[in-house]
């Protein structure tokens, strides 16, 4: 499993509104995934993006 710093380099996180976030995970030769979601704070939104990155790296998505 990759550590957070490794995963964060694949993540682009953008705040849309107070609790509305948009994130994109792009991993060369593995693909990408993007999502627009409601999250209480940046930490929760980034954790969701990290989980998506882990799934892409593992080939589960």
KEZA-354934 format. One record per atom (N, C-alpha, C, O): residue number from 1; residue in three letters; chain; atom name; x, y, z. Coordinates in steps of 0.05 Angstrom, whole numbers, plus 32768, in hexadecimal, padded with zeros to 4 digits. Last residue first. Layout:
+------+------+-------+------+------+------+------+
! resi ! resn ! chain ! name !    x !    y !    z !
+------+------+-------+------+------+------+------+
!  NUM !  ALA !     A !   CA !    X !    Y !    Z !
...
+------+------+-------+------+------+------+------+
END
This chain:
+------+------+-------+------+------+------+------+
! resi ! resn ! chain ! name !    x !    y !    z !
+------+------+-------+------+------+------+------+
!   61 !  UNK !     A !    N ! 7F34 ! 7FF2 ! 7F3A !
!   61 !  UNK !     A !   CA ! 7F20 ! 8005 ! 7F30 !
!   61 !  UNK !     A !    C ! 7F21 ! 8008 ! 7F12 !
!   61 !  UNK !     A !    O ! 7F12 ! 8017 ! 7F06 !
!   60 !  UNK !     A !    N ! 7F5D ! 7FD4 ! 7F4B !
!   60 !  UNK !     A !   CA ! 7F42 ! 7FCD ! 7F54 !
!   60 !  UNK !     A !    C ! 7F2C ! 7FDE ! 7F49 !
!   60 !  UNK !     A !    O ! 7F15 ! 7FDA ! 7F4E !
!   59 !  UNK !     A !    N ! 7F92 ! 7FDD ! 7F44 !
!   59 !  UNK !     A !   CA ! 7F84 ! 7FD2 ! 7F2E !
!   59 !  UNK !     A !    C ! 7F67 ! 7FC9 ! 7F35 !
!   59 !  UNK !     A !    O ! 7F5B ! 7FB9 ! 7F27 !
!   58 !  UNK !     A !    N ! 7FB0 ! 7FF6 ! 7F6A !
!   58 !  UNK !     A !   CA ! 7FAC ! 7FD9 ! 7F6E !
!   58 !  UNK !     A !    C ! 7F9D ! 7FCC ! 7F57 !
!   58 !  UNK !     A !    O ! 7F9B ! 7FB4 ! 7F56 !
!   57 !  UNK !     A !    N ! 7FAB ! 802A ! 7F57 !
!   57 !  UNK !     A !   CA ! 7FC5 ! 801D ! 7F58 !
!   57 !  UNK !     A !    C ! 7FC3 ! 7FFF ! 7F5B !
!   57 !  UNK !     A !    O ! 7FD4 ! 7FF1 ! 7F4F !
!   56 !  UNK !     A !    N ! 7F74 ! 8032 ! 7F5F !
!   56 !  UNK !     A !   CA ! 7F7F ! 8033 ! 7F44 !
!   56 !  UNK !     A !    C ! 7F9B ! 8025 ! 7F43 !
!   56 !  UNK !     A !    O ! 7FA0 ! 8016 ! 7F31 !
!   55 !  UNK !     A !    N ! 7F71 ! 802E ! 7F97 !
!   55 !  UNK !     A !   CA ! 7F62 ! 801B ! 7F86 !
!   55 !  UNK !     A !    C ! 7F6D ! 801B ! 7F6A !
!   55 !  UNK !     A !    O ! 7F70 ! 8005 ! 7F5D !
!   54 !  UNK !     A !    N ! 7F90 ! 805A ! 7FA6 !
!   54 !  UNK !     A !   CA ! 7F98 ! 803F ! 7FAE !
!   54 !  UNK !     A !    C ! 7F8B ! 802A ! 7F9C !
!   54 !  UNK !     A !    O ! 7F97 ! 8017 ! 7F93 !
!   53 !  UNK !     A !    N ! 7F70 ! 8083 ! 7F92 !
!   53 !  UNK !     A !   CA ! 7F8B ! 807F ! 7F87 !
!   53 !  UNK !     A !    C ! 7F95 ! 8063 ! 7F8D !
!   53 !  UNK !     A !    O ! 7FA1 ! 8056 ! 7F7D !
!   52 !  UNK !     A !    N ! 7F43 ! 807E ! 7FB3 !
!   52 !  UNK !     A !   CA ! 7F40 ! 807A ! 7F96 !
!   52 !  UNK !     A !    C ! 7F5B ! 8075 ! 7F89 !
!   52 !  UNK !     A !    O ! 7F5D ! 8064 ! 7F77 !
!   51 !  UNK !     A !    N ! 7F5C ! 808D ! 7FE3 !
!   51 !  UNK !     A !   CA ! 7F51 ! 8072 ! 7FE0 !
!   51 !  UNK !     A !    C ! 7F4D ! 806B ! 7FC2 !
!   51 !  UNK !     A !    O ! 7F52 ! 8054 ! 7FBA !
!   50 !  UNK !     A !    N ! 7F68 ! 80C2 ! 7FD7 !
!   50 !  UNK !     A !   CA ! 7F7D ! 80AF ! 7FDC !
!   50 !  UNK !     A !    C ! 7F74 ! 8092 ! 7FD9 !
!   50 !  UNK !     A !    O ! 7F82 ! 8081 ! 7FCE !
!   49 !  UNK !     A !    N ! 7F34 ! 80D7 ! 7FD5 !
!   49 !  UNK !     A !   CA ! 7F45 ! 80D7 ! 7FBD !
!   49 !  UNK !     A !    C ! 7F5C ! 80C3 ! 7FC0 !
!   49 !  UNK !     A !    O ! 7F63 ! 80B5 ! 7FAD !
!   48 !  UNK !     A !    N ! 7F25 ! 80D1 ! 800A !
!   48 !  UNK !     A !   CA ! 7F16 ! 80C4 ! 7FF5 !
!   48 !  UNK !     A !    C ! 7F26 ! 80C2 ! 7FDC !
!   48 !  UNK !     A !    O ! 7F26 ! 80AD ! 7FCE !
!   47 !  UNK !     A !    N ! 7F4B ! 80F3 ! 8022 !
!   47 !  UNK !     A !   CA ! 7F4B ! 80D7 ! 8028 !
!   47 !  UNK !     A !    C ! 7F3C ! 80C6 ! 8014 !
!   47 !  UNK !     A !    O ! 7F44 ! 80B0 ! 800D !
!   46 !  UNK !     A !    N ! 7F3A ! 8124 ! 800D !
!   46 !  UNK !     A !   CA ! 7F54 ! 811A ! 8005 !
!   46 !  UNK !     A !    C ! 7F56 ! 80FC ! 800B !
!   46 !  UNK !     A !    O ! 7F61 ! 80ED ! 7FFC !
!   45 !  UNK !     A !    N ! 7F09 ! 812A ! 8029 !
!   45 !  UNK !     A !   CA ! 7F0A ! 8129 ! 800C !
!   45 !  UNK !     A !    C ! 7F24 ! 811D ! 8001 !
!   45 !  UNK !     A !    O ! 7F23 ! 810D ! 7FEF !
!   44 !  UNK !     A !    N ! 7F1C ! 812B ! 805E !
!   44 !  UNK !     A !   CA ! 7F0A ! 8116 ! 8055 !
!   44 !  UNK !     A !    C ! 7F0A ! 8113 ! 8037 !
!   44 !  UNK !     A !    O ! 7F0B ! 80FD ! 802C !
!   43 !  UNK !     A !    N ! 7F3C ! 815A ! 805C !
!   43 !  UNK !     A !   CA ! 7F47 ! 8141 ! 8064 !
!   43 !  UNK !     A !    C ! 7F36 ! 8129 ! 805A !
!   43 !  UNK !     A !    O ! 7F40 ! 8116 ! 8050 !
!   42 !  UNK !     A !    N ! 7F19 ! 8184 ! 804F !
!   42 !  UNK !     A !   CA ! 7F2D ! 817B ! 803B !
!   42 !  UNK !     A !    C ! 7F38 ! 8160 ! 8042 !
!   42 !  UNK !     A !    O ! 7F3D ! 8150 ! 8030 !
!   41 !  UNK !     A !    N ! 7ED6 ! 8173 ! 8068 !
!   41 !  UNK !     A !   CA ! 7EEF ! 8183 ! 8067 !
!   41 !  UNK !     A !    C ! 7F02 ! 8177 ! 8053 !
!   41 !  UNK !     A !    O ! 7EFD ! 8162 ! 8047 !
!   40 !  UNK !     A !    N ! 7EA6 ! 8159 ! 805E !
!   40 !  UNK !     A !   CA ! 7EA7 ! 816D ! 8073 !
!   40 !  UNK !     A !    C ! 7EC0 ! 817E ! 8073 !
!   40 !  UNK !     A !    O ! 7EBF ! 8195 ! 807C !
!   39 !  UNK !     A !    N ! 7E92 ! 8153 ! 801A !
!   39 !  UNK !     A !   CA ! 7EA2 ! 8149 ! 8030 !
!   39 !  UNK !     A !    C ! 7EA5 ! 8160 ! 8044 !
!   39 !  UNK !     A !    O ! 7EA5 ! 8177 ! 803D !
!   38 !  UNK !     A !    N ! 7E74 ! 8141 ! 7FDF !
!   38 !  UNK !     A !   CA ! 7E70 ! 8150 ! 7FF7 !
!   38 !  UNK !     A !    C ! 7E81 ! 8143 ! 800D !
!   38 !  UNK !     A !    O ! 7E7F ! 812B ! 8012 !
!   37 !  UNK !     A !    N ! 7E97 ! 813D ! 7F9F !
!   37 !  UNK !     A !   CA ! 7E89 ! 8132 ! 7FB7 !
!   37 !  UNK !     A !    C ! 7E86 ! 8147 ! 7FCD !
!   37 !  UNK !     A !    O ! 7E94 ! 815C ! 7FCD !
!   36 !  UNK !     A !    N ! 7EAA ! 8126 ! 7F63 !
!   36 !  UNK !     A !   CA ! 7EA1 ! 813E ! 7F70 !
!   36 !  UNK !     A !    C ! 7E90 ! 8134 ! 7F87 !
!   36 !  UNK !     A !    O ! 7E7D ! 8125 ! 7F83 !
!   35 !  UNK !     A !    N ! 7EE2 ! 8104 ! 7F47 !
!   35 !  UNK !     A !   CA ! 7EC9 ! 8104 ! 7F57 !
!   35 !  UNK !     A !    C ! 7EC4 ! 8120 ! 7F61 !
!   35 !  UNK !     A !    O ! 7ED6 ! 812F ! 7F67 !
!   34 !  UNK !     A !    N ! 7F07 ! 80DA ! 7F1A !
!   34 !  UNK !     A !   CA ! 7F01 ! 80F4 ! 7F26 !
!   34 !  UNK !     A !    C ! 7EE6 ! 80F2 ! 7F34 !
!   34 !  UNK !     A !    O ! 7ED5 ! 80E1 ! 7F2E !
!   33 !  UNK !     A !    N ! 7F3E ! 80B4 ! 7F08 !
!   33 !  UNK !     A !   CA ! 7F24 ! 80B4 ! 7F13 !
!   33 !  UNK !     A !    C ! 7F1F ! 80D0 ! 7F1F !
!   33 !  UNK !     A !    O ! 7F30 ! 80DC ! 7F2B !
!   32 !  UNK !     A !    N ! 7F68 ! 8093 ! 7ED7 !
!   32 !  UNK !     A !   CA ! 7F60 ! 80AA ! 7EE8 !
!   32 !  UNK !     A !    C ! 7F44 ! 80A6 ! 7EF3 !
!   32 !  UNK !     A !    O ! 7F35 ! 8095 ! 7EE9 !
!   31 !  UNK !     A !    N ! 7F9F ! 8066 ! 7ECA !
!   31 !  UNK !     A !   CA ! 7F86 ! 8073 ! 7EC4 !
!   31 !  UNK !     A !    C ! 7F81 ! 808B ! 7ED7 !
!   31 !  UNK !     A !    O ! 7F93 ! 8095 ! 7EE4 !
!   30 !  UNK !     A !    N ! 7FCF ! 804D ! 7EC6 !
!   30 !  UNK !     A !   CA ! 7FBB ! 8040 ! 7ED6 !
!   30 !  UNK !     A !    C ! 7FA0 ! 804C ! 7ED1 !
!   30 !  UNK !     A !    O ! 7F8B ! 803F ! 7ED4 !
!   29 !  UNK !     A !    N ! 7FF4 ! 806C ! 7EAA !
!   29 !  UNK !     A !   CA ! 7FF1 ! 8050 ! 7EA2 !
!   29 !  UNK !     A !    C ! 7FDD ! 8040 ! 7EB3 !
!   29 !  UNK !     A !    O ! 7FD9 ! 8028 ! 7EAF !
!   28 !  UNK !     A !    N ! 7FF7 ! 809A ! 7EDF !
!   28 !  UNK !     A !   CA ! 8000 ! 8092 ! 7EC4 !
!   28 !  UNK !     A !    C ! 7FFE ! 8074 ! 7EC1 !
!   28 !  UNK !     A !    O ! 8006 ! 8064 ! 7ED2 !
!   27 !  UNK !     A !    N ! 7FBF ! 80AE ! 7F00 !
!   27 !  UNK !     A !   CA ! 7FD7 ! 809D ! 7F04 !
!   27 !  UNK !     A !    C ! 7FDF ! 8093 ! 7EE8 !
!   27 !  UNK !     A !    O ! 7FD0 ! 8084 ! 7EDB !
!   26 !  UNK !     A !    N ! 7F9A ! 80DE ! 7F1E !
!   26 !  UNK !     A !   CA ! 7FA5 ! 80D6 ! 7F04 !
!   26 !  UNK !     A !    C ! 7FBF ! 80C6 ! 7F09 !
!   26 !  UNK !     A !    O ! 7FD2 ! 80D1 ! 7F15 !
!   25 !  UNK !     A !    N ! 7F60 ! 80F2 ! 7F3D !
!   25 !  UNK !     A !   CA ! 7F78 ! 80E1 ! 7F40 !
!   25 !  UNK !     A !    C ! 7F81 ! 80D9 ! 7F25 !
!   25 !  UNK !     A !    O ! 7F72 ! 80CD ! 7F16 !
!   24 !  UNK !     A !    N ! 7F40 ! 812B ! 7F52 !
!   24 !  UNK !     A !   CA ! 7F47 ! 811B ! 7F3B !
!   24 !  UNK !     A !    C ! 7F60 ! 810C ! 7F43 !
!   24 !  UNK !     A !    O ! 7F73 ! 8117 ! 7F4E !
!   23 !  UNK !     A !    N ! 7F08 ! 8149 ! 7F74 !
!   23 !  UNK !     A !   CA ! 7F23 ! 813E ! 7F73 !
!   23 !  UNK !     A !    C ! 7F27 ! 812C ! 7F5B !
!   23 !  UNK !     A !    O ! 7F14 ! 8120 ! 7F51 !
!   22 !  UNK !     A !    N ! 7EE4 ! 817B ! 7F92 !
!   22 !  UNK !     A !   CA ! 7EE8 ! 816E ! 7F79 !
!   22 !  UNK !     A !    C ! 7F05 ! 8163 ! 7F79 !
!   22 !  UNK !     A !    O ! 7F18 ! 8172 ! 7F7F !
!   21 !  UNK !     A !    N ! 7EB4 ! 8188 ! 7FC6 !
!   21 !  UNK !     A !   CA ! 7ECF ! 8184 ! 7FBC !
!   21 !  UNK !     A !    C ! 7ECF ! 8176 ! 7FA1 !
!   21 !  UNK !     A !    O ! 7EBD ! 8166 ! 7F9B !
!   20 !  UNK !     A !    N ! 7E93 ! 81AE ! 7FF4 !
!   20 !  UNK !     A !   CA ! 7E90 ! 81A1 ! 7FDA !
!   20 !  UNK !     A !    C ! 7EAB ! 81A0 ! 7FCD !
!   20 !  UNK !     A !    O ! 7EB8 ! 81B5 ! 7FC9 !
!   19 !  UNK !     A !    N ! 7E8B ! 81CE ! 801F !
!   19 !  UNK !     A !   CA ! 7E8E ! 81B1 ! 8024 !
!   19 !  UNK !     A !    C ! 7E8B ! 81A1 ! 800A !
!   19 !  UNK !     A !    O ! 7E83 ! 818A ! 800A !
!   18 !  UNK !     A !    N ! 7E90 ! 8203 ! 8006 !
!   18 !  UNK !     A !   CA ! 7E98 ! 81FD ! 8022 !
!   18 !  UNK !     A !    C ! 7E9D ! 81E0 ! 8027 !
!   18 !  UNK !     A !    O ! 7EB1 ! 81D9 ! 8034 !
!   17 !  UNK !     A !    N ! 7EA6 ! 81F2 ! 7FC3 !
!   17 !  UNK !     A !   CA ! 7E96 ! 8201 ! 7FD6 !
!   17 !  UNK !     A !    C ! 7E9E ! 81F9 ! 7FF2 !
!   17 !  UNK !     A !    O ! 7EB1 ! 81E9 ! 7FF5 !
!   16 !  UNK !     A !    N ! 7ED2 ! 81DA ! 7FAB !
!   16 !  UNK !     A !   CA ! 7EBD ! 81E8 ! 7F9B !
!   16 !  UNK !     A !    C ! 7EAD ! 81FB ! 7FAC !
!   16 !  UNK !     A !    O ! 7EA7 ! 8211 ! 7FA4 !
!   15 !  UNK !     A !    N ! 7F16 ! 81CD ! 7FAF !
!   15 !  UNK !     A !   CA ! 7EFE ! 81D4 ! 7FBE !
!   15 !  UNK !     A !    C ! 7EEA ! 81E4 ! 7FAC !
!   15 !  UNK !     A !    O ! 7EF2 ! 81F8 ! 7FA0 !
!   14 !  UNK !     A !    N ! 7F3A ! 8199 ! 7F93 !
!   14 !  UNK !     A !   CA ! 7F30 ! 81B4 ! 7F90 !
!   14 !  UNK !     A !    C ! 7F16 ! 81B8 ! 7FA0 !
!   14 !  UNK !     A !    O ! 7F04 ! 81A7 ! 7F9F !
!   13 !  UNK !     A !    N ! 7F72 ! 8171 ! 7F88 !
!   13 !  UNK !     A !   CA ! 7F5A ! 8176 ! 7F99 !
!   13 !  UNK !     A !    C ! 7F53 ! 8193 ! 7F97 !
!   13 !  UNK !     A !    O ! 7F64 ! 81A5 ! 7F9A !
!   12 !  UNK !     A !    N ! 7F92 ! 813F ! 7F68 !
!   12 !  UNK !     A !   CA ! 7F8C ! 815C ! 7F65 !
!   12 !  UNK !     A !    C ! 7F71 ! 8160 ! 7F74 !
!   12 !  UNK !     A !    O ! 7F5D ! 8154 ! 7F6D !
!   11 !  UNK !     A !    N ! 7FC2 ! 810D ! 7F73 !
!   11 !  UNK !     A !   CA ! 7FA8 ! 8119 ! 7F79 !
!   11 !  UNK !     A !    C ! 7FA7 ! 8137 ! 7F74 !
!   11 !  UNK !     A !    O ! 7FB9 ! 8146 ! 7F7C !
!   10 !  UNK !     A !    N ! 7FF3 ! 80F6 ! 7F70 !
!   10 !  UNK !     A !   CA ! 7FE1 ! 80F0 ! 7F5B !
!   10 !  UNK !     A !    C ! 7FC6 ! 80FE ! 7F5D !
!   10 !  UNK !     A !    O ! 7FB5 ! 80FC ! 7F4B !
!    9 !  UNK !     A !    N ! 800C ! 8103 ! 7F9F !
!    9 !  UNK !     A !   CA ! 8017 ! 810F ! 7F87 !
!    9 !  UNK !     A !    C ! 8006 ! 8109 ! 7F6E !
!    9 !  UNK !     A !    O ! 8009 ! 8116 ! 7F59 !
!    8 !  UNK !     A !    N ! 7FF2 ! 80E6 ! 7FC7 !
!    8 !  UNK !     A !   CA ! 7FEB ! 8103 ! 7FC3 !
!    8 !  UNK !     A !    C ! 7FF6 ! 810E ! 7FA9 !
!    8 !  UNK !     A !    O ! 7FEB ! 8121 ! 7F9E !
!    7 !  UNK !     A !    N ! 800C ! 80B5 ! 7FC9 !
!    7 !  UNK !     A !   CA ! 7FF1 ! 80B7 ! 7FBD !
!    7 !  UNK !     A !    C ! 7FEA ! 80D4 ! 7FB6 !
!    7 !  UNK !     A !    O ! 7FDE ! 80D9 ! 7FA1 !
!    6 !  UNK !     A !    N ! 803B ! 80C1 ! 7FE4 !
!    6 !  UNK !     A !   CA ! 803C ! 80B5 ! 7FC9 !
!    6 !  UNK !     A !    C ! 8022 ! 80B9 ! 7FBB !
!    6 !  UNK !     A !    O ! 8021 ! 80BF ! 7FA3 !
!    5 !  UNK !     A !    N ! 8026 ! 80D4 ! 8014 !
!    5 !  UNK !     A !   CA ! 8035 ! 80E6 ! 8003 !
!    5 !  UNK !     A !    C ! 8037 ! 80DC ! 7FE7 !
!    5 !  UNK !     A !    O ! 8036 ! 80EB ! 7FD3 !
!    4 !  UNK !     A !    N ! 800D ! 80A4 ! 8029 !
!    4 !  UNK !     A !   CA ! 7FFD ! 80BC ! 8021 !
!    4 !  UNK !     A !    C ! 800C ! 80CF ! 800F !
!    4 !  UNK !     A !    O ! 8000 ! 80D9 ! 7FFC !
!    3 !  UNK !     A !    N ! 8029 ! 8067 ! 800C !
!    3 !  UNK !     A !   CA ! 8024 ! 807A ! 8022 !
!    3 !  UNK !     A !    C ! 8016 ! 8093 ! 8017 !
!    3 !  UNK !     A !    O ! 8014 ! 8097 ! 7FFF !
!    2 !  UNK !     A !    N ! 800A ! 802C ! 7FF0 !
!    2 !  UNK !     A !   CA ! 8019 ! 8045 ! 7FEE !
!    2 !  UNK !     A !    C ! 8014 ! 8058 ! 8005 !
!    2 !  UNK !     A !    O ! 7FFE ! 8058 ! 8011 !
!    1 !  UNK !     A !    N ! 8011 ! 7FE8 ! 8000 !
!    1 !  UNK !     A !   CA ! 8000 ! 8000 ! 8000 !
!    1 !  UNK !     A !    C ! 8012 ! 8019 ! 8000 !
!    1 !  UNK !     A !    O ! 8026 ! 801A ! 800E !
+------+------+-------+------+------+------+------+
END
